[in-house]
Amino acid sequence: MFSLPGPKFPRLVDNIYKELVWHINGPASIKTDVGPAYRIRGAYRPVEVWARMRDSGILSKLTFDINDDGVSLFTTPPSFNNDGAQASLFRIFKPEGADAIEDSSVVTLDIDSKGGHDVTIILYLEEIRPPDPDEGVA
């Protein structure tokens, strides 16, 4: 068993987890498609998001959004303050069933309000269906 950052989150033996990681060096400013875009193989369900920013000495609030083919994974994009806590967990995804990230989807990050410094955001995904082994075979 292993656990994700934050509260204990046991891994089930038959589930496979994937981490999508974005890191912004320096101050985070409003921008779409920040950092890498991830093409997903298989189908996954978002489990949680862990976000951290360094203390920049200035009270700031960071709002970000993670998109699946341009559509937000969240009911409300998460935001958190640089108030000393510096790290937060979010589990505010759309209702179950509407949140599956399908095979060949592209997952991207947007920064919706500037704030924070040296930001790291990690999206944890749980596999619900493996990739089709015949995809791309002619």
Rosetta constraint file for C-alpha pairs under 8 A:
AtomPair CA 1 CA 10 HARMONIC 6.07 0.50
AtomPair CA 1 CA 11 HARMONIC 5.78 0.50
AtomPair CA 1 CA 12 HARMONIC 7.80 0.50
AtomPair CA 2 CA 9 HARMONIC 7.60 0.50
AtomPair CA 2 CA 10 HARMONIC 6.05 0.50
AtomPair CA 2 CA 11 HARMONIC 6.13 0.50
AtomPair CA 3 CA 7 HARMONIC 7.85 0.50
AtomPair CA 3 CA 8 HARMONIC 5.39 0.50
AtomPair CA 3 CA 9 HARMONIC 4.93 0.50
AtomPair CA 3 CA 10 HARMONIC 5.50 0.50
AtomPair CA 3 CA 11 HARMONIC 6.90 0.50
AtomPair CA 4 CA 8 HARMONIC 6.67 0.50
AtomPair CA 4 CA 9 HARMONIC 5.79 0.50
AtomPair CA 4 CA 10 HARMONIC 7.93 0.50
AtomPair CA 5 CA 50 HARMONIC 7.37 0.50
AtomPair CA 6 CA 89 HARMONIC 7.16 0.50
AtomPair CA 11 CA 15 HARMONIC 7.03 0.50
AtomPair CA 15 CA 126 HARMONIC 6.56 0.50
AtomPair CA 15 CA 127 HARMONIC 6.20 0.50
AtomPair CA 15 CA 128 HARMONIC 7.74 0.50
AtomPair CA 16 CA 126 HARMONIC 5.83 0.50
AtomPair CA 16 CA 127 HARMONIC 5.27 0.50
AtomPair CA 17 CA 124 HARMONIC 6.83 0.50
AtomPair CA 17 CA 125 HARMONIC 5.46 0.50
AtomPair CA 17 CA 126 HARMONIC 4.63 0.50
AtomPair CA 17 CA 127 HARMONIC 6.08 0.50
AtomPair CA 18 CA 124 HARMONIC 5.88 0.50
AtomPair CA 18 CA 125 HARMONIC 5.07 0.50
AtomPair CA 18 CA 126 HARMONIC 6.52 0.50
AtomPair CA 18 CA 127 HARMONIC 7.60 0.50
AtomPair CA 19 CA 122 HARMONIC 6.39 0.50
AtomPair CA 19 CA 123 HARMONIC 5.65 0.50
AtomPair CA 19 CA 124 HARMONIC 4.76 0.50
AtomPair CA 19 CA 125 HARMONIC 6.28 0.50
AtomPair CA 20 CA 38 HARMONIC 7.50 0.50
AtomPair CA 20 CA 122 HARMONIC 5.57 0.50
AtomPair CA 20 CA 123 HARMONIC 5.11 0.50
AtomPair CA 20 CA 124 HARMONIC 6.63 0.50
AtomPair CA 20 CA 125 HARMONIC 7.99 0.50
AtomPair CA 21 CA 120 HARMONIC 7.25 0.50
AtomPair CA 21 CA 121 HARMONIC 5.88 0.50
AtomPair CA 21 CA 122 HARMONIC 4.53 0.50
AtomPair CA 21 CA 123 HARMONIC 6.57 0.50
AtomPair CA 22 CA 34 HARMONIC 7.83 0.50
AtomPair CA 22 CA 35 HARMONIC 6.10 0.50
AtomPair CA 22 CA 36 HARMONIC 6.96 0.50
AtomPair CA 22 CA 109 HARMONIC 7.68 0.50
AtomPair CA 22 CA 120 HARMONIC 5.73 0.50
AtomPair CA 22 CA 121 HARMONIC 5.24 0.50
AtomPair CA 22 CA 122 HARMONIC 6.43 0.50
AtomPair CA 23 CA 35 HARMONIC 7.16 0.50
AtomPair CA 23 CA 118 HARMONIC 7.12 0.50
AtomPair CA 23 CA 119 HARMONIC 5.62 0.50
AtomPair CA 23 CA 120 HARMONIC 4.39 0.50
AtomPair CA 23 CA 121 HARMONIC 6.45 0.50
AtomPair CA 24 CA 28 HARMONIC 6.48 0.50
AtomPair CA 24 CA 35 HARMONIC 7.49 0.50
AtomPair CA 24 CA 117 HARMONIC 7.73 0.50
AtomPair CA 24 CA 118 HARMONIC 5.40 0.50
AtomPair CA 24 CA 119 HARMONIC 5.06 0.50
AtomPair CA 24 CA 120 HARMONIC 6.44 0.50
AtomPair CA 25 CA 117 HARMONIC 7.13 0.50
AtomPair CA 25 CA 118 HARMONIC 4.60 0.50
AtomPair CA 25 CA 119 HARMONIC 6.79 0.50
AtomPair CA 26 CA 117 HARMONIC 5.08 0.50
AtomPair CA 26 CA 118 HARMONIC 4.80 0.50
AtomPair CA 26 CA 119 HARMONIC 7.75 0.50
AtomPair CA 27 CA 114 HARMONIC 7.93 0.50
AtomPair CA 27 CA 115 HARMONIC 6.82 0.50
AtomPair CA 27 CA 116 HARMONIC 5.89 0.50
AtomPair CA 27 CA 117 HARMONIC 4.25 0.50
AtomPair CA 27 CA 118 HARMONIC 6.27 0.50
AtomPair CA 27 CA 119 HARMONIC 7.92 0.50
AtomPair CA 28 CA 62 HARMONIC 7.95 0.50
AtomPair CA 28 CA 111 HARMONIC 7.35 0.50
AtomPair CA 28 CA 114 HARMONIC 5.56 0.50
AtomPair CA 28 CA 115 HARMONIC 5.65 0.50
AtomPair CA 28 CA 116 HARMONIC 5.76 0.50
AtomPair CA 28 CA 117 HARMONIC 5.91 0.50
AtomPair CA 28 CA 118 HARMONIC 7.31 0.50
AtomPair CA 28 CA 119 HARMONIC 7.02 0.50
AtomPair CA 29 CA 111 HARMONIC 6.62 0.50
AtomPair CA 29 CA 113 HARMONIC 6.83 0.50
AtomPair CA 29 CA 114 HARMONIC 4.25 0.50
AtomPair CA 29 CA 115 HARMONIC 6.61 0.50
AtomPair CA 30 CA 110 HARMONIC 7.57 0.50
AtomPair CA 30 CA 111 HARMONIC 4.95 0.50
AtomPair CA 30 CA 112 HARMONIC 5.32 0.50
AtomPair CA 30 CA 113 HARMONIC 5.43 0.50
AtomPair CA 30 CA 114 HARMONIC 5.22 0.50
AtomPair CA 31 CA 110 HARMONIC 5.84 0.50
AtomPair CA 31 CA 111 HARMONIC 5.27 0.50
AtomPair CA 31 CA 112 HARMONIC 6.89 0.50
AtomPair CA 32 CA 109 HARMONIC 6.74 0.50
AtomPair CA 32 CA 110 HARMONIC 4.34 0.50
AtomPair CA 32 CA 111 HARMONIC 6.36 0.50
AtomPair CA 32 CA 112 HARMONIC 7.98 0.50
AtomPair CA 33 CA 37 HARMONIC 7.14 0.50
AtomPair CA 33 CA 108 HARMONIC 5.57 0.50
AtomPair CA 33 CA 109 HARMONIC 5.30 0.50
AtomPair CA 33 CA 110 HARMONIC 5.43 0.50
AtomPair CA 34 CA 108 HARMONIC 7.15 0.50
AtomPair CA 34 CA 109 HARMONIC 5.39 0.50
AtomPair CA 34 CA 110 HARMONIC 5.79 0.50
AtomPair CA 34 CA 111 HARMONIC 7.25 0.50
AtomPair CA 35 CA 108 HARMONIC 7.97 0.50
AtomPair CA 35 CA 109 HARMONIC 7.28 0.50
AtomPair CA 36 CA 108 HARMONIC 7.04 0.50
AtomPair CA 37 CA 106 HARMONIC 6.37 0.50
AtomPair CA 37 CA 107 HARMONIC 5.71 0.50
AtomPair CA 37 CA 108 HARMONIC 4.94 0.50
AtomPair CA 37 CA 109 HARMONIC 7.70 0.50
AtomPair CA 38 CA 106 HARMONIC 5.38 0.50
AtomPair CA 38 CA 107 HARMONIC 5.08 0.50
AtomPair CA 38 CA 108 HARMONIC 6.67 0.50
AtomPair CA 39 CA 104 HARMONIC 5.74 0.50
AtomPair CA 39 CA 105 HARMONIC 5.68 0.50
AtomPair CA 39 CA 106 HARMONIC 4.52 0.50
AtomPair CA 39 CA 107 HARMONIC 6.52 0.50
AtomPair CA 40 CA 101 HARMONIC 7.71 0.50
AtomPair CA 40 CA 102 HARMONIC 7.27 0.50
AtomPair CA 40 CA 103 HARMONIC 5.63 0.50
AtomPair CA 40 CA 104 HARMONIC 5.06 0.50
AtomPair CA 40 CA 105 HARMONIC 5.36 0.50
AtomPair CA 40 CA 106 HARMONIC 6.26 0.50
AtomPair CA 40 CA 107 HARMONIC 7.47 0.50
AtomPair CA 41 CA 102 HARMONIC 7.89 0.50
AtomPair CA 41 CA 103 HARMONIC 4.95 0.50
AtomPair CA 41 CA 104 HARMONIC 5.71 0.50
AtomPair CA 41 CA 105 HARMONIC 7.86 0.50
AtomPair CA 41 CA 130 HARMONIC 7.43 0.50
AtomPair CA 41 CA 131 HARMONIC 5.31 0.50
AtomPair CA 42 CA 102 HARMONIC 6.50 0.50
AtomPair CA 42 CA 103 HARMONIC 4.50 0.50
AtomPair CA 42 CA 104 HARMONIC 7.47 0.50
AtomPair CA 42 CA 127 HARMONIC 7.24 0.50
AtomPair CA 42 CA 128 HARMONIC 7.78 0.50
AtomPair CA 42 CA 129 HARMONIC 5.56 0.50
AtomPair CA 42 CA 130 HARMONIC 4.43 0.50
AtomPair CA 42 CA 131 HARMONIC 3.70 0.50
AtomPair CA 42 CA 132 HARMONIC 7.02 0.50
AtomPair CA 43 CA 100 HARMONIC 6.67 0.50
AtomPair CA 43 CA 101 HARMONIC 5.51 0.50
AtomPair CA 43 CA 102 HARMONIC 4.44 0.50
AtomPair CA 43 CA 103 HARMONIC 5.15 0.50
AtomPair CA 43 CA 127 HARMONIC 5.95 0.50
AtomPair CA 43 CA 128 HARMONIC 5.52 0.50
AtomPair CA 43 CA 129 HARMONIC 4.88 0.50
AtomPair CA 43 CA 130 HARMONIC 6.36 0.50
AtomPair CA 43 CA 131 HARMONIC 7.11 0.50
AtomPair CA 44 CA 100 HARMONIC 5.72 0.50
AtomPair CA 44 CA 101 HARMONIC 5.11 0.50
AtomPair CA 44 CA 102 HARMONIC 6.62 0.50
AtomPair CA 44 CA 125 HARMONIC 5.75 0.50
AtomPair CA 44 CA 126 HARMONIC 5.26 0.50
AtomPair CA 44 CA 127 HARMONIC 4.32 0.50
AtomPair CA 44 CA 128 HARMONIC 5.18 0.50
AtomPair CA 44 CA 129 HARMONIC 6.88 0.50
AtomPair CA 45 CA 99 HARMONIC 6.23 0.50
AtomPair CA 45 CA 100 HARMONIC 4.88 0.50
AtomPair CA 45 CA 101 HARMONIC 6.11 0.50
AtomPair CA 45 CA 125 HARMONIC 5.44 0.50
AtomPair CA 45 CA 126 HARMONIC 5.18 0.50
AtomPair CA 45 CA 127 HARMONIC 6.42 0.50
AtomPair CA 45 CA 128 HARMONIC 6.63 0.50
AtomPair CA 46 CA 93 HARMONIC 7.36 0.50
AtomPair CA 46 CA 99 HARMONIC 7.00 0.50
AtomPair CA 46 CA 100 HARMONIC 7.35 0.50
AtomPair CA 46 CA 101 HARMONIC 7.77 0.50
AtomPair CA 46 CA 123 HARMONIC 7.13 0.50
AtomPair CA 46 CA 124 HARMONIC 6.04 0.50
AtomPair CA 46 CA 125 HARMONIC 4.49 0.50
AtomPair CA 46 CA 126 HARMONIC 6.35 0.50
AtomPair CA 47 CA 91 HARMONIC 6.95 0.50
AtomPair CA 47 CA 123 HARMONIC 7.68 0.50
AtomPair CA 47 CA 124 HARMONIC 5.49 0.50
AtomPair CA 47 CA 125 HARMONIC 5.39 0.50
AtomPair CA 47 CA 126 HARMONIC 6.39 0.50
AtomPair CA 48 CA 89 HARMONIC 6.86 0.50
AtomPair CA 48 CA 90 HARMONIC 5.73 0.50
AtomPair CA 48 CA 91 HARMONIC 5.02 0.50
AtomPair CA 48 CA 123 HARMONIC 6.16 0.50
AtomPair CA 48 CA 124 HARMONIC 5.45 0.50
AtomPair CA 48 CA 125 HARMONIC 7.46 0.50
AtomPair CA 49 CA 89 HARMONIC 5.68 0.50
AtomPair CA 49 CA 90 HARMONIC 5.15 0.50
AtomPair CA 49 CA 91 HARMONIC 6.70 0.50
AtomPair CA 49 CA 121 HARMONIC 7.01 0.50
AtomPair CA 49 CA 122 HARMONIC 5.61 0.50
AtomPair CA 49 CA 123 HARMONIC 4.57 0.50
AtomPair CA 49 CA 124 HARMONIC 6.14 0.50
AtomPair CA 50 CA 87 HARMONIC 7.18 0.50
AtomPair CA 50 CA 88 HARMONIC 5.84 0.50
AtomPair CA 50 CA 89 HARMONIC 4.69 0.50
AtomPair CA 50 CA 90 HARMONIC 6.56 0.50
AtomPair CA 50 CA 121 HARMONIC 5.79 0.50
AtomPair CA 50 CA 122 HARMONIC 5.22 0.50
AtomPair CA 50 CA 123 HARMONIC 6.65 0.50
AtomPair CA 51 CA 87 HARMONIC 5.55 0.50
AtomPair CA 51 CA 88 HARMONIC 5.44 0.50
AtomPair CA 51 CA 89 HARMONIC 6.55 0.50
AtomPair CA 51 CA 119 HARMONIC 7.29 0.50
AtomPair CA 51 CA 120 HARMONIC 5.70 0.50
AtomPair CA 51 CA 121 HARMONIC 4.37 0.50
AtomPair CA 51 CA 122 HARMONIC 6.37 0.50
AtomPair CA 52 CA 86 HARMONIC 5.39 0.50
AtomPair CA 52 CA 87 HARMONIC 4.17 0.50
AtomPair CA 52 CA 88 HARMONIC 6.53 0.50
AtomPair CA 52 CA 119 HARMONIC 5.68 0.50
AtomPair CA 52 CA 120 HARMONIC 5.29 0.50
AtomPair CA 52 CA 121 HARMONIC 6.53 0.50
AtomPair CA 53 CA 82 HARMONIC 7.02 0.50
AtomPair CA 53 CA 86 HARMONIC 5.35 0.50
AtomPair CA 53 CA 87 HARMONIC 6.64 0.50
AtomPair CA 53 CA 116 HARMONIC 5.76 0.50
AtomPair CA 53 CA 117 HARMONIC 5.65 0.50
AtomPair CA 53 CA 118 HARMONIC 5.55 0.50
AtomPair CA 53 CA 119 HARMONIC 4.35 0.50
AtomPair CA 53 CA 120 HARMONIC 6.42 0.50
AtomPair CA 54 CA 82 HARMONIC 7.75 0.50
AtomPair CA 54 CA 86 HARMONIC 6.31 0.50
AtomPair CA 54 CA 116 HARMONIC 6.96 0.50
AtomPair CA 54 CA 117 HARMONIC 5.46 0.50
AtomPair CA 54 CA 118 HARMONIC 5.64 0.50
AtomPair CA 54 CA 119 HARMONIC 6.81 0.50
AtomPair CA 55 CA 82 HARMONIC 6.35 0.50
AtomPair CA 55 CA 83 HARMONIC 7.82 0.50
AtomPair CA 55 CA 84 HARMONIC 6.74 0.50
AtomPair CA 55 CA 86 HARMONIC 6.76 0.50
AtomPair CA 55 CA 116 HARMONIC 7.50 0.50
AtomPair CA 55 CA 117 HARMONIC 6.94 0.50
AtomPair CA 56 CA 82 HARMONIC 7.84 0.50
AtomPair CA 56 CA 116 HARMONIC 6.75 0.50
AtomPair CA 56 CA 117 HARMONIC 5.83 0.50
AtomPair CA 58 CA 82 HARMONIC 7.71 0.50
AtomPair CA 59 CA 81 HARMONIC 7.14 0.50
AtomPair CA 59 CA 82 HARMONIC 5.62 0.50
AtomPair CA 59 CA 83 HARMONIC 6.16 0.50
AtomPair CA 60 CA 81 HARMONIC 5.70 0.50
AtomPair CA 60 CA 82 HARMONIC 5.33 0.50
AtomPair CA 60 CA 83 HARMONIC 7.63 0.50
AtomPair CA 60 CA 115 HARMONIC 5.02 0.50
AtomPair CA 60 CA 116 HARMONIC 5.97 0.50
AtomPair CA 61 CA 79 HARMONIC 6.69 0.50
AtomPair CA 61 CA 80 HARMONIC 5.55 0.50
AtomPair CA 61 CA 81 HARMONIC 4.27 0.50
AtomPair CA 61 CA 82 HARMONIC 6.12 0.50
AtomPair CA 61 CA 113 HARMONIC 7.44 0.50
AtomPair CA 61 CA 114 HARMONIC 7.26 0.50
AtomPair CA 61 CA 115 HARMONIC 5.17 0.50
AtomPair CA 61 CA 116 HARMONIC 6.66 0.50
AtomPair CA 62 CA 79 HARMONIC 5.28 0.50
AtomPair CA 62 CA 80 HARMONIC 5.57 0.50
AtomPair CA 62 CA 81 HARMONIC 6.40 0.50
AtomPair CA 62 CA 82 HARMONIC 7.84 0.50
AtomPair CA 62 CA 111 HARMONIC 7.64 0.50
AtomPair CA 62 CA 112 HARMONIC 7.67 0.50
AtomPair CA 62 CA 113 HARMONIC 5.68 0.50
AtomPair CA 62 CA 114 HARMONIC 5.85 0.50
AtomPair CA 62 CA 115 HARMONIC 4.72 0.50
AtomPair CA 62 CA 116 HARMONIC 5.92 0.50
AtomPair CA 63 CA 77 HARMONIC 6.66 0.50
AtomPair CA 63 CA 78 HARMONIC 5.74 0.50
AtomPair CA 63 CA 79 HARMONIC 4.02 0.50
AtomPair CA 63 CA 80 HARMONIC 6.74 0.50
AtomPair CA 63 CA 111 HARMONIC 6.17 0.50
AtomPair CA 63 CA 112 HARMONIC 5.26 0.50
AtomPair CA 63 CA 113 HARMONIC 5.06 0.50
AtomPair CA 63 CA 114 HARMONIC 7.31 0.50
AtomPair CA 63 CA 115 HARMONIC 7.91 0.50
AtomPair CA 64 CA 77 HARMONIC 6.01 0.50
AtomPair CA 64 CA 78 HARMONIC 5.98 0.50
AtomPair CA 64 CA 79 HARMONIC 6.37 0.50
AtomPair CA 64 CA 109 HARMONIC 7.20 0.50
AtomPair CA 64 CA 110 HARMONIC 5.65 0.50
AtomPair CA 64 CA 111 HARMONIC 4.41 0.50
AtomPair CA 64 CA 112 HARMONIC 5.20 0.50
AtomPair CA 64 CA 113 HARMONIC 7.07 0.50
AtomPair CA 65 CA 72 HARMONIC 6.43 0.50
AtomPair CA 65 CA 73 HARMONIC 7.65 0.50
AtomPair CA 65 CA 74 HARMONIC 7.44 0.50
AtomPair CA 65 CA 77 HARMONIC 5.17 0.50
AtomPair CA 65 CA 78 HARMONIC 6.85 0.50
AtomPair CA 65 CA 109 HARMONIC 5.83 0.50
AtomPair CA 65 CA 110 HARMONIC 5.11 0.50
AtomPair CA 65 CA 111 HARMONIC 6.40 0.50
AtomPair CA 65 CA 112 HARMONIC 6.92 0.50
AtomPair CA 66 CA 72 HARMONIC 5.77 0.50
AtomPair CA 66 CA 73 HARMONIC 6.00 0.50
AtomPair CA 66 CA 74 HARMONIC 7.60 0.50
AtomPair CA 66 CA 77 HARMONIC 7.97 0.50
AtomPair CA 66 CA 107 HARMONIC 6.93 0.50
AtomPair CA 66 CA 108 HARMONIC 5.70 0.50
AtomPair CA 66 CA 109 HARMONIC 4.58 0.50
AtomPair CA 66 CA 110 HARMONIC 6.31 0.50
AtomPair CA 67 CA 71 HARMONIC 4.91 0.50
AtomPair CA 67 CA 72 HARMONIC 4.30 0.50
AtomPair CA 67 CA 73 HARMONIC 5.69 0.50
AtomPair CA 67 CA 107 HARMONIC 5.46 0.50
AtomPair CA 67 CA 108 HARMONIC 5.22 0.50
AtomPair CA 67 CA 109 HARMONIC 6.27 0.50
AtomPair CA 67 CA 110 HARMONIC 7.73 0.50
AtomPair CA 68 CA 72 HARMONIC 6.28 0.50
AtomPair CA 68 CA 73 HARMONIC 6.54 0.50
AtomPair CA 68 CA 101 HARMONIC 6.61 0.50
AtomPair CA 68 CA 105 HARMONIC 6.33 0.50
AtomPair CA 68 CA 106 HARMONIC 5.81 0.50
AtomPair CA 68 CA 107 HARMONIC 4.65 0.50
AtomPair CA 68 CA 108 HARMONIC 6.78 0.50
AtomPair CA 69 CA 105 HARMONIC 5.85 0.50
AtomPair CA 69 CA 106 HARMONIC 5.18 0.50
AtomPair CA 69 CA 107 HARMONIC 6.22 0.50
AtomPair CA 69 CA 108 HARMONIC 7.78 0.50
AtomPair CA 70 CA 107 HARMONIC 7.82 0.50
AtomPair CA 70 CA 108 HARMONIC 7.62 0.50
AtomPair CA 72 CA 77 HARMONIC 7.71 0.50
AtomPair CA 73 CA 93 HARMONIC 5.77 0.50
AtomPair CA 73 CA 94 HARMONIC 6.27 0.50
AtomPair CA 73 CA 99 HARMONIC 6.46 0.50
AtomPair CA 74 CA 78 HARMONIC 7.70 0.50
AtomPair CA 74 CA 92 HARMONIC 5.91 0.50
AtomPair CA 74 CA 93 HARMONIC 4.38 0.50
AtomPair CA 74 CA 94 HARMONIC 5.37 0.50
AtomPair CA 75 CA 92 HARMONIC 6.52 0.50
AtomPair CA 75 CA 93 HARMONIC 5.92 0.50
AtomPair CA 75 CA 94 HARMONIC 5.24 0.50
AtomPair CA 76 CA 92 HARMONIC 7.29 0.50
AtomPair CA 78 CA 90 HARMONIC 7.03 0.50
AtomPair CA 78 CA 92 HARMONIC 7.79 0.50
AtomPair CA 80 CA 88 HARMONIC 7.19 0.50
AtomPair CA 81 CA 85 HARMONIC 7.99 0.50
AtomPair CA 81 CA 86 HARMONIC 7.57 0.50
AtomPair CA 82 CA 86 HARMONIC 5.62 0.50
AtomPair CA 82 CA 116 HARMONIC 6.43 0.50
AtomPair CA 93 CA 99 HARMONIC 6.90 0.50
AtomPair CA 94 CA 98 HARMONIC 6.18 0.50
AtomPair CA 94 CA 99 HARMONIC 5.62 0.50
AtomPair CA 95 CA 99 HARMONIC 6.56 0.50
AtomPair CA 96 CA 100 HARMONIC 7.95 0.50
AtomPair CA 101 CA 105 HARMONIC 6.50 0.50
AtomPair CA 103 CA 131 HARMONIC 6.68 0.50
AtomPair CA 131 CA 135 HARMONIC 7.99 0.50
